Amino acid sequence: MKFFATALSAISLGAVAVSAAPIEKRHSAVATYFYQGGNPGSCGVTHSDSDYVVAIPASYHNPDNCFKKIQISHNGKTIEATIADTCPTCPGMNIDLSVAAFQALGSMDAGELDVEWAGNW
């Protein structure tokens, strides 16, 4: 019985530890893509089109978000991209993806994709 009580306590503590992690709300949005062009993003680092990077809306971006990861999903595919830039023309929670990140989720011919995205910060 003592073992059962100890095990139950350990499981309960584990559940508390897991639930304490911040979980960002999922955002329904439209994703477009942009070419890096050798220009540093608003986070100050130059990336290539083959990097999985994302520009998030100006209304949501701040320097503390630079280099944090977000998960982006479309039609059953999910990728992780690094916040590297601000998208000043993205309305609402829409995002702008690097070419590689966009291609990992869908066809470039589409031009835009309906996505869900979230970060854990």
C-alpha positions as CSV (number, residue, x, y, z in Angstrom):
1,M,0.0,0.0,0.0
2,K,2.9,2.4,0.8
3,F,4.4,1.7,-2.6
4,F,1.0,2.5,-4.3
5,A,0.8,5.8,-2.3
6,T,4.3,6.8,-3.3
7,A,3.8,5.9,-6.9
8,L,0.5,7.9,-7.0
9,S,2.3,10.9,-5.5
10,A,5.0,10.7,-8.1
11,I,2.5,10.5,-10.9
12,S,0.6,13.5,-9.5
13,L,3.8,15.6,-9.2
14,G,4.7,14.6,-12.8
15,A,1.2,15.8,-14.0
16,V,1.7,19.1,-12.2
17,A,5.1,19.6,-13.8
18,V,3.8,18.8,-17.3
19,S,0.8,21.1,-16.9
20,A,3.0,24.0,-15.7
21,A,4.7,24.3,-19.2
22,P,3.3,27.3,-21.1
23,I,1.3,26.3,-24.1
24,E,0.6,29.0,-26.7
25,K,-2.8,29.2,-28.2
26,R,-3.1,27.8,-31.8
27,H,-3.7,30.5,-34.4
28,S,-5.7,29.9,-37.6
29,A,-4.0,31.9,-40.3
30,V,-2.9,32.3,-43.8
31,A,0.8,31.6,-44.7
32,T,2.5,33.2,-47.6
33,Y,6.2,32.9,-48.6
34,F,9.1,35.3,-49.1
35,Y,12.6,35.1,-50.5
36,Q,15.4,35.9,-48.1
37,G,17.4,37.8,-50.7
38,G,20.5,38.1,-48.4
39,N,18.8,40.6,-46.2
40,P,18.9,40.2,-42.4
41,G,15.4,40.0,-40.9
42,S,14.3,42.1,-38.0
43,C,16.1,39.7,-35.7
44,G,19.4,40.8,-37.4
45,V,20.5,37.5,-38.9
46,T,20.7,36.6,-42.6
47,H,19.1,33.3,-43.6
48,S,18.9,31.3,-46.9
49,D,15.7,30.2,-48.6
50,S,16.5,26.7,-47.5
51,D,16.2,27.6,-43.8
52,Y,12.9,27.0,-42.0
53,V,12.3,30.6,-40.8
54,V,9.2,32.6,-40.4
55,A,8.2,36.3,-40.2
56,I,5.4,36.8,-37.7
57,P,2.9,39.7,-37.6
58,A,4.2,43.1,-36.5
59,S,1.4,43.2,-33.9
60,Y,2.7,40.0,-32.3
61,H,6.5,40.4,-32.8
62,N,8.9,41.7,-30.2
63,P,12.7,41.2,-29.9
64,D,12.1,38.6,-27.2
65,N,10.5,36.3,-29.8
66,C,13.6,36.3,-32.0
67,F,14.9,32.8,-32.6
68,K,12.0,31.1,-30.8
69,K,10.4,28.1,-32.6
70,I,6.8,27.8,-33.7
71,Q,5.0,24.8,-35.1
72,I,3.1,25.3,-38.3
73,S,0.5,22.8,-39.6
74,H,-1.3,22.4,-43.0
75,N,-3.2,19.4,-44.3
76,G,-1.7,16.9,-41.8
77,K,1.9,18.2,-42.2
78,T,3.7,20.0,-39.4
79,I,7.0,21.7,-39.4
80,E,9.0,23.8,-36.9
81,A,10.3,27.2,-38.0
82,T,12.5,29.8,-36.3
83,I,11.1,33.3,-35.8
84,A,13.6,35.5,-37.8
85,D,11.6,38.4,-39.0
86,T,8.6,40.6,-38.8
87,C,5.8,40.7,-41.4
88,P,4.6,44.3,-41.5
89,T,1.9,43.5,-44.1
90,C,0.5,40.3,-42.5
91,P,-3.0,41.0,-41.2
92,G,-4.3,39.3,-38.1
93,M,-2.2,36.3,-37.2
94,N,-1.0,35.6,-40.8
95,I,2.6,34.6,-41.2
96,D,5.3,34.7,-44.0
97,L,7.4,31.6,-44.5
98,S,10.8,31.0,-46.1
99,V,10.6,29.1,-49.4
100,A,11.7,25.8,-47.8
101,A,9.3,26.1,-44.9
102,F,6.4,26.8,-47.4
103,Q,7.4,24.0,-49.7
104,A,7.5,21.5,-46.8
105,L,3.8,22.3,-46.2
106,G,2.4,22.7,-49.7
107,S,3.0,23.8,-53.3
108,M,4.5,27.1,-54.2
109,D,1.9,27.3,-56.9
110,A,-0.8,27.8,-54.3
111,G,0.8,31.1,-53.2
112,E,-0.8,30.9,-49.8
113,L,-1.9,28.1,-47.4
114,D,-4.4,27.9,-44.6
115,V,-2.4,27.0,-41.6
116,E,-2.5,26.7,-37.8
117,W,0.5,27.8,-35.8
118,A,1.6,28.0,-32.2
119,G,4.7,28.5,-30.1
120,N,5.6,27.3,-26.6
121,W,6.8,30.5,-24.8
